[in-house]
């Protein structure tokens, strides 16, 4: 019986970090969808321009707020055929069970600067 409890405790320690910090970067998820809605409402894009399969959302930060809530920052890239991609930085609050605890705030990236000579070629 002691072995079962030890195994359960070990499993809980391994899984709890994964559950404690929600990942809200799904192409059809809250962050990507709401960012696109903001771009559409601002007249930047039309509905037909979105290819959800090609959208990338990378979590840049996740700050625990307590009570199972996290302030999260994402870099979202919307590729567009024949045009430069659109990029947003988004901020929102997620919980252990829900990515849409709050509306997102989005900032459109207007330029990206890199030091190509130093080998900084990250996308």
ROVEXTI-879094 format. One line per field, with one value per residue (C-alpha): residue number from 1; residue in three letters; z, y, x. Coordinates in pm, whole numbers. Last residue first. Example, Ala and Ser with C-alpha at 12.3 -4.5 7.8 and 13.67 -1.06 7.14 Angstrom:
! residues 2
resi (2 1)
resn (SER ALA)
c3 (714 780)
c2 (-106 -450)
c1 (1367 1230)
//
This chain:
! residues 123
resi (123 122 121 120 119 118 117 116 115 114 113 112 111 110 109 108 107 106 105 104 103 102 101 100 99 98 97 96 95 94 93 92 91 90 89 88 87 86 85 84 83 82 81 80 79 78 77 76 75 74 73 72 71 70 69 68 67 66 65 64 63 62 61 60 59 58 57 56 55 54 53 52 51 50 49 48 47 46 45 44 43 42 41 40 39 38 37 36 35 34 33 32 31 30 29 28 27 26 25 24 23 22 21 20 19 18 17 16 15 14 13 12 11 10 9 8 7 6 5 4 3 2 1)
resn (UNK UNK UNK UNK UNK UNK UNK UNK UNK UNK UNK UNK UNK UNK UNK UNK UNK UNK UNK UNK UNK UNK UNK UNK UNK UNK UNK UNK UNK UNK UNK UNK UNK UNK UNK UNK UNK UNK UNK UNK UNK UNK UNK UNK UNK UNK UNK UNK UNK UNK UNK UNK UNK UNK UNK UNK UNK UNK UNK UNK UNK UNK UNK UNK UNK UNK UNK UNK UNK UNK UNK UNK UNK UNK UNK UNK UNK UNK UNK UNK UNK UNK UNK UNK UNK UNK UNK UNK UNK UNK UNK UNK UNK UNK UNK UNK UNK UNK UNK UNK UNK UNK UNK UNK UNK UNK UNK UNK UNK UNK UNK UNK UNK UNK UNK UNK UNK UNK UNK UNK UNK UNK UNK)
c3 (-3593 -3450 -3677 -3417 -3563 -3448 -3803 -3826 -3530 -3534 -3539 -3585 -3696 -3660 -3394 -3323 -2954 -2813 -2484 -2432 -2266 -1931 -1793 -2150 -2125 -1887 -1651 -1455 -1519 -1788 -1771 -2085 -2267 -2640 -2861 -3219 -3551 -3903 -4168 -4470 -4780 -5068 -4867 -4511 -4201 -3865 -3591 -3223 -2949 -2618 -2269 -1979 -1641 -1452 -1231 -1007 -700 -711 -973 -1128 -1410 -1752 -2008 -2375 -2489 -2861 -3092 -3451 -3725 -4026 -3967 -3884 -4237 -4198 -4503 -4587 -4280 -4384 -4238 -4087 -4061 -3684 -3630 -3836 -3638 -3307 -3427 -3525 -3177 -3030 -3230 -3160 -2784 -2733 -2924 -3284 -3342 -2988 -2788 -2451 -2242 -1884 -1600 -1308 -1509 -1635 -1297 -1134 -1355 -1218 -853 -884 -1041 -752 -496 -671 -686 -316 -230 -428 -271 81 0)
c2 (3394 3363 3478 3636 3538 3848 3983 3937 4173 4190 4455 4374 4643 4731 4477 4514 4541 4333 4339 4019 3984 3810 3455 3325 3056 2844 2552 2639 3004 3256 3632 3827 4007 3985 4082 4081 4006 4030 3844 4031 3982 3733 3477 3603 3453 3546 3555 3568 3659 3573 3726 3559 3671 3352 3246 2938 3142 3327 3566 3332 3509 3345 3487 3466 3211 3152 3164 3055 3072 2842 2604 2898 3037 3381 3609 3530 3712 4049 4233 4569 4713 4767 4518 4260 4306 4283 3969 3817 3880 3728 3409 3364 3428 3232 2916 2800 2801 2665 2888 2897 2688 2682 2679 2462 2157 2082 2163 1930 1628 1524 1596 1416 1111 1097 1124 850 622 677 614 288 179 235 0)
c1 (1249 1597 1878 2105 2441 2624 2629 2250 2199 1824 1552 1184 942 573 477 105 20 -265 -453 -646 -984 -978 -1012 -996 -727 -936 -867 -553 -626 -539 -488 -405 -124 -57 238 122 287 149 345 477 266 256 63 2 167 5 269 170 420 255 249 70 -65 -147 -440 -462 -555 -228 -93 165 352 376 616 712 455 495 195 246 -19 34 -258 -484 -452 -610 -633 -997 -1128 -986 -690 -581 -933 -906 -1189 -999 -676 -866 -1046 -709 -570 -887 -843 -471 -499 -821 -737 -768 -391 -330 -94 -272 -30 -155 100 -3 -101 249 403 146 225 565 483 151 318 565 283 84 390 459 94 97 425 288 0)
//
